[in-house]
């Protein structure tokens, strides 16, 4: 599984240009743990794997609207539809569904 996990982490980095440390924070892991997943020394625990896969999905949705640098800015800037909170902070708190709802509204407005 580790090579598949490494590919997911790499995809997230490519889509958002965010650091490994930021990805670790988003999925509730330490940077060292994320490094071990990337190198195949360890596999993520189920709850970390779930969060990693959800974050991968979220960044995939973002990439439909933003280039990587813009996606990074979107994740780390306060957002009016999130009461001024940063999407990255909500993701790190496990509140990914709220961020995905905002992305869904982006998609809805793109097709209006």
C-alpha positions in Angstrom: 0.0 0.0 0.0 2.9 2.4 0.7 3.6 3.2 -2.9 -0.1 4.0 -3.4 0.0 6.3 -0.4 3.2 7.9 -1.6 1.5 8.6 -5.0 -1.5 10.2 -3.2 0.8 12.5 -1.2 2.7 13.4 -4.4 -0.6 14.2 -6.2 -1.6 16.5 -3.3 1.7 18.3 -3.5 1.4 18.6 -7.3 -2.1 20.0 -7.2 -1.5 22.5 -4.3 2.2 23.1 -4.0 1.9 22.7 -0.2 4.6 21.2 1.9 4.8 17.8 3.5 4.5 19.5 6.9 1.2 21.1 5.8 -0.1 17.8 4.4 0.8 16.1 7.7 -1.1 18.7 9.6 -4.2 18.3 7.4 -4.4 14.6 8.0 -3.5 14.7 11.7 0.0 13.2 11.5 3.5 14.4 12.3 5.8 15.3 9.5 8.0 12.3 10.5 5.1 9.9 10.2 4.2 11.3 6.7 7.8 10.8 5.7 7.6 7.1 6.8 4.4 6.7 4.7 6.1 8.2 1.7 9.2 6.0 2.0 7.1 2.9 2.7 8.5 2.3 6.2 5.0 2.5 7.6 1.4 2.4 6.4 -1.1 4.9 7.8 -3.5 3.9 10.5 -7.0 3.7 9.2 -8.1 7.1 10.5 -5.1 8.8 8.9 -5.6 6.9 5.6 -9.2 8.1 5.6 -8.2 11.7 6.1 -5.4 11.4 3.5 -7.9 10.0 0.9 -10.5 12.7 1.7 -7.8 15.4 1.4 -6.7 13.9 -1.9 -10.3 14.0 -3.1 -10.6 17.6 -1.9 -7.4 18.7 -3.7 -8.6 16.9 -6.9 -11.8 18.9 -6.8 -9.8 22.2 -6.2 -7.6 21.4 -9.2 -10.7 21.6 -11.4 -10.8 25.4 -10.7 -7.4 26.5 -9.7 -3.8 26.1 -10.8 -1.5 24.7 -8.0 -0.3 28.1 -6.6 -3.9 29.4 -6.6 -5.1 26.3 -4.9 -2.5 26.8 -2.2 -3.7 30.4 -1.7 -7.3 29.3 -1.6 -6.5 26.7 1.1 -4.6 29.1 3.4 -6.7 32.3 2.9 -9.7 33.3 5.1 -12.9 32.4 3.2 -16.1 34.4 3.4 -18.3 31.3 3.0 -16.5 29.7 6.0 -17.1 32.7 8.3 -13.6 34.0 7.6 -11.9 30.7 8.6 -9.2 29.2 6.5 -10.1 26.0 4.6 -6.8 24.5 5.7 -7.6 25.0 9.4 -11.0 23.3 9.0 -9.4 20.4 7.1 -6.9 20.0 9.9 -9.7 19.9 12.5 -11.4 17.1 10.5 -14.1 19.5 9.1 -13.5 18.6 5.5 -17.2 18.4 4.6 -17.6 22.1 5.2 -14.7 22.8 2.8 -16.1 20.4 0.2 -19.4 22.2 0.4 -17.8 25.5 -0.6 -16.0 23.7 -3.4 -19.3 22.2 -4.6 -20.7 25.7 -4.7 -17.8 26.8 -6.9 -18.7 24.0 -9.2 -22.4 24.9 -9.2 -21.5 28.6 -10.0 -19.2 27.4 -12.8 -22.1 25.8 -14.6 -24.7 28.5 -14.1 
